[in-house]
Amino acid sequence: MLNSRSEKPARQRILAASIALVSTRGVEGLSIRSVAKKARVSVGLAHYHFGDRRALVRAALEASRETFLAKATAEPPTGDGAEPLRKTLQLVRALVDFMPGWYRVVAELDAMGLRDRGFRGEAARHRAQGEADVLAYLALALGRGPEAAGELRPVASVLLAAFDGLAVRKLLDPAFDLDAAHLAIEKLLVTTLLPGTRIPDAPWDDDALKAKKPKRTRRTAP
């Protein structure tokens, strides 16, 4: 029997290696052997945790999604009027810098799904889950309950496509003004979903994930 204390670090290394390989080589460059080599584990151990390439992709996506959602839920949006919506959009924009690998993996999965029938269902399920996540955060930012799901679900689908597309645009062209694009999305959402609400006066920025470093204090000898 494998030692449970050694399993978790190995599994995490395998997942991290999978995400890194998909980000750089694409889904087609992912294999149990290549992941095992990068994670510095045996092929047998990698196969024990994830039986095939599709399971690796699925687990890598889920691990990335959990990290993504952990950041998104760390500070739930608060405020009046359109402020919660702006905070949510700022967070989504900041995650492009914080988790560029996530967007690379998503783009690779979409491309693979179009080429390979075996991955098509996986890509479709991932898209459906992403739309559900966006729907939940959009309803929270707008102060809407479950009854608004029917109205907001198509909007969530459009937003997911916009967020992912703009992220890829930024990855392809670092000079692209992603802040301006997200500000345009904010204006469209406020006008459409919060009519009569004033857009916040504060300038748009992407500081949602930038934590202030604590000041270091010099210790004095007793």
C-alpha positions in Angstrom: 0.0 0.0 0.0 1.3 3.5 -0.8 2.1 5.8 2.0 -0.7 8.4 2.1 1.8 11.1 3.2 3.9 10.6 0.1 0.9 10.4 -2.3 -0.3 13.9 -2.0 3.0 15.7 -2.8 3.5 13.3 -5.8 0.0 14.0 -7.1 0.5 17.7 -6.8 3.8 17.5 -8.7 2.1 15.5 -11.4 -0.7 18.0 -11.7 1.7 21.0 -11.8 3.8 19.2 -14.5 0.6 18.5 -16.5 -0.4 22.2 -16.4 3.1 23.3 -17.4 3.4 20.9 -20.3 -0.1 21.7 -21.7 0.8 25.4 -21.4 4.0 25.0 -23.4 3.5 22.0 -25.7 -0.3 21.7 -25.9 -2.5 18.8 -25.1 -0.9 16.7 -27.9 2.4 17.1 -26.2 1.1 15.6 -23.0 1.7 12.0 -22.0 2.1 9.9 -18.9 5.8 9.5 -19.6 6.5 13.2 -20.2 4.6 14.2 -17.1 6.3 11.6 -15.0 9.7 12.9 -16.2 8.9 16.5 -15.5 7.4 15.7 -12.1 10.3 13.5 -11.2 8.2 10.5 -10.4 8.0 7.0 -11.9 5.8 6.3 -14.9 4.0 3.7 -12.8 3.2 6.3 -10.1 1.9 8.8 -12.6 -0.2 6.0 -14.2 -1.5 5.0 -10.7 -2.8 8.5 -10.1 -4.0 9.2 -13.7 -4.7 6.4 -16.0 -4.4 8.2 -19.3 -3.9 11.5 -21.0 -7.6 12.5 -20.8 -7.6 11.9 -17.1 -4.5 14.1 -16.8 -6.1 16.9 -18.7 -9.3 16.7 -16.7 -7.4 16.7 -13.3 -5.1 19.6 -14.4 -8.1 21.7 -15.4 -9.9 21.0 -12.2 -6.8 21.8 -10.1 -6.4 25.1 -12.0 -10.1 25.9 -11.6 -9.9 25.4 -7.9 -7.0 27.8 -7.7 -8.9 30.2 -9.9 -12.0 30.1 -7.8 -10.1 30.3 -4.5 -8.7 33.7 -5.7 -12.1 34.8 -6.9 -13.8 34.0 -3.6 -11.1 35.3 -1.3 -12.7 38.7 -1.2 -16.4 38.6 -2.3 -17.4 41.9 -4.0 -19.1 44.4 -1.8 -20.3 48.0 -2.3 -23.2 49.9 -3.7 -24.5 50.3 -7.2 -22.1 49.1 -9.8 -19.1 48.7 -7.4 -19.5 44.9 -6.8 -19.6 44.4 -10.6 -16.4 46.5 -11.1 -14.6 44.6 -8.4 -15.6 41.3 -10.0 -14.4 42.4 -13.4 -11.1 43.8 -12.0 -10.5 40.4 -10.4 -11.1 38.6 -13.7 -8.8 40.9 -15.4 -6.0 40.5 -12.8 -6.2 36.7 -13.0 -4.9 37.0 -16.6 -1.6 38.2 -15.1 -1.8 35.9 -12.1 -2.7 32.7 -13.9 -1.7 33.0 -17.6 -1.2 29.2 -17.7 -4.9 28.7 -17.0 -5.9 30.5 -20.2 -3.3 28.7 -22.2 -4.6 25.3 -21.0 -8.2 26.4 -21.8 -7.2 27.6 -25.3 -5.4 24.3 -25.9 -8.3 22.2 -24.7 -10.7 24.1 -27.0 -8.4 23.6 -30.0 -7.9 19.9 -29.2 -11.7 19.5 -28.9 -12.2 20.8 -32.4 -9.6 18.4 -33.8 -10.1 15.3 -31.7 -13.6 13.8 -31.0 -12.2 12.1 -27.9 -11.6 15.5 -26.3 -14.7 17.2 -27.7 -16.9 16.2 -24.8 -14.2 17.2 -22.3 -14.0 20.6 -23.8 -17.8 21.0 -23.9 -18.1 20.0 -20.2 -15.4 22.4 -19.2 -17.2 25.3 -21.1 -20.5 24.4 -19.4 -18.7 24.5 -16.0 -17.1 27.8 -16.8 -20.5 29.3 -17.8 -21.9 28.1 -14.5 -19.1 29.7 -12.5 -19.5 33.1 -14.4 -23.2 32.9 -13.9 -22.8 32.5 -10.1 -20.3 35.4 -9.8 -22.4 37.7 -12.1 -25.5 37.1 -10.0 -23.5 37.8 -6.8 -22.1 41.0 -8.2 -25.5 42.2 -9.4 -27.3 41.2 -6.1 -29.6 38.8 -8.0 -31.0 35.5 -6.7 -31.5 32.1 -8.3 -34.6 33.4 -10.1 -32.4 35.5 -12.4 -30.5 32.5 -13.7 -32.7 32.3 -16.9 -32.0 35.9 -17.7 -28.3 35.9 -16.9 -27.2 32.5 -18.3 -26.9 33.8 -21.9 -25.0 36.8 -20.6 -22.6 34.5 -18.7 -22.0 32.5 -21.9 -21.0 35.7 -23.8 -18.9 36.9 -20.9 -16.9 33.6 -20.6 -16.2 33.7 -24.4 -15.1 37.4 -24.0 -12.9 36.9 -21.0 -11.1 33.9 -22.5 -10.7 35.5 -25.9 -9.4 38.8 -24.4 -7.0 36.8 -22.2 -5.6 35.0 -25.2 -5.3 38.3 -27.1 -3.3 39.7 -24.2 -1.0 36.6 -24.2 -0.4 37.0 -27.9 0.2 40.8 -27.7 1.4 42.1 -24.3 0.9 45.7 -25.6 -2.9 45.0 -25.9 -4.9 47.3 -23.6 -6.8 44.7 -21.6 -8.0 47.3 -19.0 -9.8 49.3 -21.7 -11.5 46.1 -23.0 -12.7 45.2 -19.5 -13.9 48.8 -18.9 -15.9 48.5 -22.1 -17.5 45.2 -20.8 -18.3 47.0 -17.6 -20.1 49.8 -19.4 -22.1 47.4 -21.5 -23.2 45.4 -18.4 -24.1 48.4 -16.3 -26.1 49.9 -19.2 -27.9 46.6 -19.9 -28.3 45.0 -16.5 -28.2 48.0 -14.1 -30.0 50.7 -16.0 -30.0 54.1 -14.3 -26.9 53.1 -12.2 -23.9 55.3 -12.4 -20.5 53.8 -13.3 -18.0 54.3 -10.5 -15.9 57.5 -10.9 -12.7 55.8 -9.8 -10.3 55.0 -12.7 -10.1 51.4 -13.8 -7.1 49.5 -12.7 -6.0 45.8 -12.3 -4.8 45.9 -8.7 -7.3 43.4 -7.4 -4.7 40.7 -6.7 -1.8 43.0 -5.7 -1.2 42.4 -2.0 0.7 45.1 -0.1 3.9 43.7 1.3 4.2 44.1 5.1 6.8 46.4 6.3 9.9 44.7 7.6 10.8 45.8 11.1 14.3 45.6 12.3 14.8 43.6 15.5 16.8 45.1 18.2 19.0 43.1 20.5 17.6 42.6 24.0 
